[in-house]
């Protein structure tokens, strides 16, 4: 069809005939469209960049494109990524904020804040601490658990990763050496947990390596000849690349790094340590709270919860004091399973009991399921009671609630309900899986998160147990309060060790005096806070904000308050900073009031 070209006079006449303001409205629409297009193009480009730069994250999300690579941890690459973020912020600044829709203004604001925080953190050089007792290159094999091995290429990609592990190891050692030079080294008590994790990779037979796990089973679609070839290549890579790399790392770690670990704990002793901790406090809580303010909030919450726990103890009929009751809980065999197998069966049965109750409090539930699996044996002794791993972004892997079966005699039955509600549903799995299903959001929001929201939601979820029909006896209720107390104690001991100069033993003693957790768990928790400063602050601060907003909504809306609708609002935008969450809940309250008139 031939195009028709209108004379200029006719075009001018048409414009004159338009209603007043129509041309300017069209220009505004075009401006909005242009700004939105540029913004989302930036989002998409940066998401792709982030996956290329962090191939382990890509693998964990189910993106196979970079399964043959480790991240580039060289100092040059770290500086390059820092300059890149600065450039992205300049590009973002050039996009007219006022021309964006309300939704895209929020996207813009969250994206900018994320990059600004990365840029602000960079000078503290936390990247010089690339490992701790909970993970690092000594647990690099675990990424295989998150990868699909269904094609020959999947196995070949893993072999390529095995062959390139020595370079990844050299970069890790270089970072640690630079940390030694500038005084950024984890305390000795943390480093002493790592040699055993390194030693498991130094094997005489390649097939005994944890890196060999994918080659123990093959899909039927791969022929016996191909299997033999892949197994031989994997064994060679482990023998020639993996084991020598870990042997070299072991020598460096034991001879150079471990001896340099400071005896005292807390990042106050690092260069700019208290300033660094104040930054972490702001970042993890998404607030402007200072470490001193957070410490005081923690002490206040400990006092409140202690009073509630005393009331529950009275309900049991126990006649001793608080410390006697904690000793009773820690030592009476009725509260513990005898074997890891019994403990795992009980966790799985409990998950099945929780699932059908959710409709009482939630209108929307995630489509993708979750499973309950043991924490790997090689890290179980040094890690926490449980944790959650999100599903793959493409739906190829369900969410996983990992439970610690090491020493079941220190893992009380009365804590299992609160723990499962936190890690699985309606805690982490429900919130994270729902966020991943919000297809209208940019990828950085669906698959990202804010610790104060994510962990605050999970801790808030623990308080929903009674509404769901759990905590039926005083012991499980005490278990729930113990878990809440655990998070209140965190505010005190984390700020205490990292900002106020507390010793590790002071922190352990404060924890033991106020929570009924087993000493093994307490020590592991304290060491986790030592290695991960500030992260533990997010839970209680986030939970308190969500509870505050629920109370506000119930008070303002009265009979019109619907808890299921409130939960829809809280979860409906994925994880957001706490100030943004407050704005969203207040806007919902106003809409609901207007709707009711």
KOLPA-224693 format. One record per residue (C-alpha): x, y, z; residue in one letter. Coordinates in steps of 0.1 Angstrom, whole numbers, always signed. Example, Ala and Ser with C-alpha at 12.3 -4.5 7.8 and 13.67 -1.06 7.14 Angstrom:
<rs>
R|c1|c2|c3|aa
R|+123|-45|+78|A;
R|+137|-11|+71|S;
</rs>
This chain:
<rs>
R|c1|c2|c3|aa
R|+0|+0|+0|X;
R|+13|+34|-10|X;
R|+18|+60|+17|X;
R|-1|+93|+15|X;
R|+19|+125|+22|X;
R|-2|+154|+35|X;
R|+7|+190|+26|X;
R|+20|+211|+54|X;
R|-10|+234|+53|X;
R|-34|+205|+59|X;
R|-13|+194|+89|X;
R|-13|+229|+104|X;
R|-51|+231|+98|X;
R|-56|+198|+116|X;
R|-35|+210|+146|X;
R|-55|+242|+148|X;
R|-88|+222|+148|X;
R|-76|+201|+178|X;
R|-93|+209|+212|X;
R|-73|+233|+234|X;
R|-43|+216|+251|X;
R|-46|+184|+230|X;
R|-12|+188|+214|X;
R|+5|+194|+247|X;
R|-13|+164|+262|X;
R|+1|+143|+233|X;
R|+35|+156|+240|X;
R|+32|+147|+277|X;
R|+21|+112|+268|X;
R|+51|+109|+244|X;
R|+74|+122|+272|X;
R|+60|+97|+297|X;
R|+63|+68|+272|X;
R|+99|+78|+264|X;
R|+109|+81|+300|X;
R|+93|+48|+309|X;
R|+109|+31|+279|X;
R|+143|+44|+288|X;
R|+139|+34|+324|X;
R|+128|-2|+316|X;
R|+155|-6|+290|X;
R|+180|+4|+318|X;
R|+164|-21|+342|X;
R|+166|-49|+316|X;
R|+202|-41|+306|X;
R|+213|-39|+342|X;
R|+196|-72|+351|X;
R|+215|-89|+323|X;
R|+247|-73|+334|X;
R|+242|-85|+370|X;
R|+237|-121|+358|X;
R|+268|-120|+337|X;
R|+288|-105|+365|X;
R|+274|-129|+391|X;
R|+271|-163|+373|X;
R|+264|-181|+406|X;
R|+233|-160|+411|X;
R|+223|-167|+375|X;
R|+227|-204|+382|X;
R|+207|-203|+414|X;
R|+179|-186|+395|X;
R|+179|-214|+369|X;
R|+195|-193|+341|X;
R|+220|-218|+325|X;
R|+238|-193|+303|X;
R|+267|-188|+327|X;
R|+269|-223|+343|X;
R|+305|-227|+330|X;
R|+319|-197|+349|X;
R|+327|-185|+384|X;
R|+325|-148|+393|X;
R|+355|-126|+386|X;
R|+367|-116|+420|X;
R|+398|-98|+409|X;
R|+404|-64|+424|X;
R|+403|-49|+389|X;
R|+369|-64|+382|X;
R|+356|-51|+416|X;
R|+367|-16|+407|X;
R|+353|-19|+372|X;
R|+319|-29|+387|X;
R|+321|+1|+411|X;
R|+327|+25|+382|X;
R|+299|+9|+363|X;
R|+274|+15|+391|X;
R|+284|+51|+392|X;
R|+278|+54|+355|X;
R|+244|+38|+358|X;
R|+234|+64|+385|X;
R|+244|+92|+360|X;
R|+223|+75|+333|X;
R|+194|+72|+357|X;
R|+197|+109|+366|X;
R|+191|+118|+330|X;
R|+157|+101|+330|X;
R|+130|+127|+339|X;
R|+115|+114|+372|X;
R|+84|+137|+369|X;
R|+75|+121|+335|X;
R|+71|+87|+351|X;
R|+39|+70|+363|X;
R|+35|+64|+400|X;
R|+45|+28|+396|X;
R|+76|+36|+377|X;
R|+85|+63|+402|X;
R|+87|+36|+428|X;
R|+107|+14|+405|X;
R|+131|+43|+398|X;
R|+134|+51|+435|X;
R|+141|+16|+446|X;
R|+166|+10|+418|X;
R|+185|+42|+425|X;
R|+186|+35|+462|X;
R|+201|+0|+455|X;
R|+229|+14|+434|X;
R|+235|+43|+458|X;
R|+240|+19|+487|X;
R|+264|-3|+466|X;
R|+284|+28|+458|X;
R|+284|+40|+494|X;
R|+295|+6|+507|X;
R|+324|+2|+483|X;
R|+350|+23|+502|X;
R|+345|+2|+533|X;
R|+360|-27|+512|X;
R|+338|-55|+528|X;
R|+345|-75|+496|X;
R|+380|-83|+511|X;
R|+361|-107|+534|X;
R|+348|-131|+507|X;
R|+342|-161|+531|X;
R|+332|-170|+566|X;
R|+321|-201|+584|X;
R|+287|-201|+567|X;
R|+300|-200|+531|X;
R|+326|-190|+506|X;
R|+349|-208|+482|X;
R|+351|-237|+506|X;
R|+314|-244|+500|X;
R|+315|-237|+462|X;
R|+303|-272|+455|X;
R|+268|-263|+469|X;
R|+258|-244|+437|X;
R|+255|-278|+420|X;
R|+225|-285|+442|X;
R|+207|-256|+425|X;
R|+215|-266|+389|X;
R|+196|-288|+366|X;
R|+217|-316|+352|X;
R|+196|-329|+323|X;
R|+217|-324|+292|X;
R|+253|-332|+282|X;
R|+260|-295|+282|X;
R|+249|-292|+318|X;
R|+276|-317|+328|X;
R|+302|-301|+305|X;
R|+295|-267|+320|X;
R|+301|-281|+355|X;
R|+334|-297|+343|X;
R|+344|-263|+329|X;
R|+337|-248|+363|X;
R|+359|-274|+379|X;
R|+388|-267|+355|X;
R|+386|-230|+362|X;
R|+384|-233|+399|X;
R|+421|-226|+404|X;
R|+417|-191|+390|X;
R|+387|-185|+412|X;
R|+408|-197|+441|X;
R|+437|-174|+433|X;
R|+414|-144|+432|X;
R|+399|-154|+466|X;
R|+434|-157|+481|X;
R|+444|-123|+466|X;
R|+414|-107|+482|X;
R|+422|-123|+516|X;
R|+458|-111|+513|X;
R|+447|-76|+506|X;
R|+424|-78|+536|X;
R|+455|-89|+557|X;
R|+474|-59|+544|X;
R|+447|-33|+554|X;
R|+434|-50|+586|X;
R|+401|-65|+574|X;
R|+402|-100|+587|X;
R|+375|-120|+605|X;
R|+382|-128|+642|X;
R|+401|-159|+649|X;
R|+371|-176|+665|X;
R|+354|-174|+631|X;
R|+384|-185|+611|X;
R|+389|-216|+633|X;
R|+357|-230|+619|X;
R|+368|-230|+583|X;
R|+398|-254|+581|X;
R|+376|-284|+584|X;
R|+354|-271|+556|X;
R|+385|-268|+534|X;
R|+399|-302|+543|X;
R|+368|-321|+530|X;
R|+378|-311|+495|X;
R|+413|-326|+497|X;
R|+405|-362|+487|X;
R|+425|-391|+473|X;
R|+398|-404|+450|X;
R|+380|-378|+428|X;
R|+347|-397|+431|X;
R|+348|-389|+469|X;
R|+348|-352|+462|X;
R|+317|-332|+469|X;
R|+322|-317|+434|X;
R|+316|-351|+419|X;
R|+280|-354|+431|X;
R|+263|-345|+398|X;
R|+280|-374|+381|X;
R|+266|-401|+404|X;
R|+233|-401|+385|X;
R|+225|-393|+349|X;
R|+192|-389|+330|X;
R|+183|-418|+307|X;
R|+187|-395|+277|X;
R|+225|-395|+280|X;
R|+241|-426|+265|X;
R|+265|-449|+284|X;
R|+293|-437|+262|X;
R|+287|-401|+270|X;
R|+284|-409|+307|X;
R|+318|-426|+307|X;
R|+333|-396|+289|X;
R|+318|-371|+313|X;
R|+328|-391|+344|X;
R|+364|-394|+332|X;
R|+366|-357|+324|X;
R|+351|-348|+358|X;
R|+376|-370|+377|X;
R|+405|-355|+358|X;
R|+393|-320|+366|X;
R|+389|-328|+402|X;
R|+423|-345|+404|X;
R|+442|-319|+384|X;
R|+424|-287|+393|X;
R|+401|-289|+422|X;
R|+421|-308|+448|X;
R|+454|-290|+441|X;
R|+436|-256|+444|X;
R|+422|-265|+478|X;
R|+455|-279|+489|X;
R|+471|-246|+480|X;
R|+443|-227|+498|X;
R|+447|-249|+529|X;
R|+483|-240|+531|X;
R|+477|-203|+527|X;
R|+448|-204|+552|X;
R|+466|-223|+579|X;
R|+500|-206|+576|X;
R|+491|-170|+567|X;
R|+455|-162|+572|X;
R|+443|-180|+603|X;
R|+472|-167|+625|X;
R|+463|-131|+616|X;
R|+427|-133|+629|X;
R|+422|-109|+658|X;
R|+413|-124|+692|X;
R|+387|-98|+698|X;
R|+354|-96|+680|X;
R|+335|-67|+664|X;
R|+341|-45|+634|X;
R|+346|-15|+656|X;
R|+383|-25|+655|X;
R|+384|-23|+616|X;
R|+395|+8|+598|X;
R|+364|+31|+600|X;
R|+347|+2|+618|X;
R|+320|+21|+637|X;
R|+311|+41|+606|X;
R|+309|+9|+586|X;
R|+286|-7|+612|X;
R|+263|+24|+613|X;
R|+261|+20|+575|X;
R|+252|-17|+577|X;
R|+226|-9|+604|X;
R|+209|+16|+580|X;
R|+212|-7|+550|X;
R|+198|-38|+567|X;
R|+170|-21|+586|X;
R|+161|+3|+557|X;
R|+158|+30|+584|X;
R|+178|+59|+598|X;
R|+181|+42|+632|X;
R|+215|+45|+649|X;
R|+232|+15|+666|X;
R|+226|+31|+700|X;
R|+188|+35|+692|X;
R|+186|-1|+680|X;
R|+204|-13|+711|X;
R|+178|+4|+733|X;
R|+149|-10|+712|X;
R|+165|-45|+718|X;
R|+167|-40|+756|X;
R|+131|-28|+757|X;
R|+119|-58|+737|X;
R|+139|-82|+758|X;
R|+122|-69|+790|X;
R|+87|-72|+774|X;
R|+92|-107|+761|X;
R|+108|-118|+794|X;
R|+76|-108|+812|X;
R|+55|-128|+787|X;
R|+77|-158|+790|X;
R|+74|-157|+828|X;
R|+36|-159|+824|X;
R|+38|-189|+801|X;
R|+61|-207|+826|X;
R|+35|-202|+853|X;
R|+10|-219|+830|X;
R|+31|-251|+829|X;
R|+31|-254|+867|X;
R|+69|-253|+869|X;
R|+80|-241|+903|X;
R|+116|-231|+898|X;
R|+129|-198|+885|X;
R|+135|-187|+849|X;
R|+170|-201|+847|X;
R|+158|-234|+862|X;
R|+131|-236|+836|X;
R|+156|-230|+808|X;
R|+178|-258|+822|X;
R|+148|-281|+823|X;
R|+140|-274|+787|X;
R|+176|-279|+776|X;
R|+180|-312|+794|X;
R|+147|-331|+796|X;
R|+147|-358|+769|X;
R|+109|-355|+763|X;
R|+116|-323|+743|X;
R|+140|-339|+718|X;
R|+140|-366|+691|X;
R|+166|-393|+693|X;
R|+177|-396|+657|X;
R|+181|-373|+627|X;
R|+157|-395|+608|X;
R|+129|-389|+634|X;
R|+136|-352|+634|X;
R|+133|-349|+596|X;
R|+100|-369|+595|X;
R|+86|-346|+622|X;
R|+96|-315|+603|X;
R|+80|-328|+571|X;
R|+48|-338|+589|X;
R|+46|-304|+605|X;
R|+49|-286|+571|X;
R|+19|-306|+559|X;
R|-1|-295|+589|X;
R|+6|-258|+583|X;
R|-1|-257|+546|X;
R|-39|-261|+547|X;
R|-44|-235|+574|X;
R|-31|-206|+553|X;
R|-64|-198|+536|X;
R|-77|-184|+570|X;
R|-53|-154|+567|X;
R|-43|-152|+530|X;
R|-63|-148|+498|X;
R|-33|-153|+475|X;
R|-9|-183|+478|X;
R|+21|-190|+456|X;
R|+17|-215|+428|X;
R|+51|-231|+433|X;
R|+55|-256|+462|X;
R|+84|-261|+487|X;
R|+101|-291|+501|X;
R|+118|-299|+534|X;
R|+154|-312|+532|X;
R|+184|-317|+555|X;
R|+212|-291|+557|X;
R|+243|-307|+540|X;
R|+264|-327|+565|X;
R|+296|-308|+557|X;
R|+282|-275|+570|X;
R|+256|-286|+595|X;
R|+278|-285|+626|X;
R|+288|-248|+620|X;
R|+255|-234|+608|X;
R|+221|-224|+621|X;
R|+190|-244|+629|X;
R|+174|-239|+595|X;
R|+173|-217|+564|X;
R|+153|-213|+532|X;
R|+164|-214|+496|X;
R|+140|-197|+470|X;
R|+127|-216|+440|X;
R|+144|-212|+406|X;
R|+131|-182|+386|X;
R|+120|-204|+357|X;
R|+100|-228|+380|X;
R|+123|-257|+375|X;
R|+132|-260|+412|X;
R|+108|-257|+441|X;
R|+116|-237|+472|X;
R|+135|-256|+499|X;
R|+132|-254|+537|X;
R|+166|-268|+550|X;
R|+166|-281|+585|X;
R|+196|-290|+606|X;
R|+196|-326|+617|X;
R|+231|-325|+633|X;
R|+228|-335|+670|X;
R|+190|-338|+673|X;
R|+195|-339|+711|X;
R|+200|-301|+710|X;
R|+171|-293|+687|X;
R|+139|-290|+708|X;
R|+105|-301|+696|X;
R|+88|-270|+711|X;
R|+107|-247|+687|X;
R|+97|-265|+655|X;
R|+64|-248|+649|X;
R|+77|-213|+651|X;
R|+108|-222|+630|X;
R|+87|-239|+603|X;
R|+63|-210|+601|X;
R|+92|-186|+597|X;
R|+112|-205|+571|X;
R|+84|-220|+550|X;
R|+48|-208|+552|X;
R|+35|-182|+558|X;
R|+71|-169|+562|X;
R|+98|-170|+536|X;
R|+84|-194|+510|X;
R|+50|-177|+508|X;
R|+65|-142|+506|X;
R|+94|-148|+483|X;
R|+75|-172|+459|X;
R|+47|-147|+457|X;
R|+71|-119|+449|X;
R|+87|-140|+421|X;
R|+53|-144|+406|X;
R|+47|-107|+403|X;
R|+54|-106|+366|X;
R|+46|-70|+361|X;
R|+75|-59|+383|X;
R|+110|-55|+370|X;
R|+133|-85|+376|X;
R|+154|-67|+401|X;
R|+123|-63|+424|X;
R|+109|-98|+418|X;
R|+142|-116|+426|X;
R|+158|-90|+449|X;
R|+148|-80|+484|X;
R|+153|-59|+515|X;
R|+163|-79|+546|X;
R|+142|-58|+569|X;
R|+111|-67|+549|X;
R|+120|-103|+540|X;
R|+131|-113|+575|X;
R|+106|-89|+592|X;
R|+78|-106|+574|X;
R|+91|-141|+584|X;
R|+93|-130|+621|X;
R|+59|-114|+619|X;
R|+46|-147|+604|X;
R|+57|-165|+636|X;
R|+32|-144|+655|X;
R|+4|-157|+632|X;
R|+8|-192|+645|X;
R|-19|-189|+671|X;
R|-44|-175|+645|X;
R|-35|-205|+624|X;
R|-42|-229|+653|X;
R|-7|-236|+665|X;
R|+11|-231|+698|X;
R|-16|-250|+715|X;
R|+4|-259|+746|X;
R|+25|-237|+768|X;
R|+57|-253|+757|X;
R|+52|-245|+720|X;
R|+40|-210|+730|X;
R|+72|-206|+750|X;
R|+91|-218|+719|X;
R|+75|-191|+698|X;
R|+84|-165|+724|X;
R|+119|-179|+726|X;
R|+123|-173|+688|X;
R|+110|-138|+692|X;
R|+133|-132|+721|X;
R|+161|-146|+700|X;
R|+155|-118|+675|X;
R|+152|-92|+703|X;
R|+185|-104|+718|X;
R|+201|-100|+684|X;
R|+195|-63|+685|X;
R|+214|-61|+718|X;
R|+243|-84|+711|X;
R|+249|-74|+675|X;
R|+252|-37|+684|X;
R|+270|-47|+715|X;
R|+298|-66|+698|X;
R|+302|-45|+667|X;
R|+296|-10|+680|X;
R|+298|-10|+718|X;
R|+329|-33|+722|X;
R|+312|-63|+739|X;
R|+332|-95|+740|X;
R|+319|-127|+725|X;
R|+314|-142|+759|X;
R|+293|-112|+770|X;
R|+271|-118|+740|X;
R|+268|-155|+747|X;
R|+260|-149|+784|X;
R|+233|-123|+776|X;
R|+217|-147|+750|X;
R|+218|-177|+775|X;
R|+202|-156|+802|X;
R|+172|-146|+781|X;
R|+164|-174|+757|X;
R|+157|-210|+760|X;
R|+178|-221|+731|X;
R|+204|-248|+734|X;
R|+240|-236|+740|X;
R|+252|-251|+708|X;
R|+227|-230|+688|X;
R|+235|-199|+708|X;
R|+272|-202|+701|X;
R|+265|-207|+664|X;
R|+242|-177|+663|X;
R|+267|-154|+681|X;
R|+294|-165|+656|X;
R|+270|-158|+628|X;
R|+265|-122|+640|X;
R|+302|-118|+644|X;
R|+308|-128|+607|X;
R|+278|-109|+593|X;
R|+275|-75|+611|X;
R|+242|-57|+610|X;
R|+222|-84|+592|X;
R|+206|-97|+624|X;
R|+192|-63|+631|X;
R|+167|-65|+603|X;
R|+144|-92|+617|X;
R|+130|-75|+648|X;
R|+130|-40|+633|X;
R|+110|-52|+603|X;
R|+86|-73|+624|X;
R|+79|-43|+647|X;
R|+70|-21|+617|X;
R|+46|-47|+602|X;
R|+29|-52|+636|X;
R|+27|-14|+640|X;
R|+11|-11|+606|X;
R|-14|-39|+613|X;
R|-24|-23|+646|X;
R|-28|+11|+628|X;
R|-50|-4|+601|X;
R|-72|-23|+626|X;
R|-76|+8|+647|X;
R|-84|+31|+617|X;
R|-107|+7|+599|X;
R|-125|-9|+627|X;
R|-150|-35|+614|X;
R|-138|-28|+578|X;
R|-104|-42|+587|X;
R|-98|-75|+568|X;
R|-65|-92|+577|X;
R|-64|-111|+544|X;
R|-66|-78|+525|X;
R|-40|-63|+548|X;
R|-17|-92|+539|X;
R|-24|-87|+503|X;
R|-12|-51|+506|X;
R|+19|-60|+525|X;
R|+29|-87|+500|X;
R|+15|-72|+469|X;
R|+46|-52|+458|X;
R|+73|-77|+467|X;
R|+99|-67|+492|X;
R|+102|-29|+498|X;
R|+119|-7|+523|X;
R|+100|-1|+555|X;
R|+92|+35|+548|X;
R|+77|+25|+514|X;
R|+57|-2|+531|X;
R|+43|+23|+555|X;
R|+32|+46|+527|X;
R|+15|+17|+509|X;
R|-4|+6|+539|X;
R|-15|+42|+548|X;
R|-27|+47|+512|X;
R|-47|+14|+514|X;
R|-63|+26|+547|X;
R|-74|+58|+530|X;
R|-87|+40|+500|X;
R|-107|+16|+522|X;
R|-121|+45|+543|X;
R|-132|+62|+511|X;
R|-147|+30|+497|X;
R|-168|+26|+528|X;
R|-184|+60|+526|X;
</rs>
